[in-house]
Amino acid sequence: MNLEEGMKAPDFTLPDSQGIDITLSDYKGKNIILYFYPKDNTTGCTLEAVNFRDNYEKIQESNTIILGISKDSIKSHTNFINKYNLPFKLLSDPEGKVCELFGVWKEKSMYVRQYLVIERTTFLIDKEGTILKI
């Protein structure tokens, strides 16, 4: 399924960095920045996370939470959060099921090799669970 602006965001449950299951629909009534990123502790992903961290208070003022998702392990997320003092939840999707659900698991090719990666993508979801912006 290709998600588009105006559609309802698919519900899912994934563990956070403490192993606690987080369900998207539990945040109904809040705006959500849901971002998918390739890997903890890489240059681009670190810059993205630190930017969200540096703007966290302003984001919270608009009744908005941030959830980040990658295929990294819970332990990797814990280390990433601690290293950069990230005040928001990172969710672990090791099998890529939620990445597939949101259409961010993409095939790339380099030279003759084909491989799958998470395409860096951010979804802004409103209080009712509707995707406002991709």
Number of C-alpha atoms within 10 A of each C-alpha: 7 9 16 15 14 14 13 15 22 14 12 14 16 19 18 23 20 13 13 12 14 17 12 17 16 11 16 13 13 18 23 24 21 19 19 25 24 19 20 22 17 10 9 14 16 16 12 14 23 17 12 19 18 13 10 17 12 12 17 13 9 10 13 20 18 19 17 19 28 23 23 19 16 20 14 17 25 18 14 19 20 11 10 13 12 18 16 16 19 30 26 25 19 15 11 18 14 22 21 14 16 18 15 22 19 12 11 12 10 7 5 5 7 10 9 11 18 21 16 17 15 16 20 19 25 22 15 14 22 19 23 17 13 15
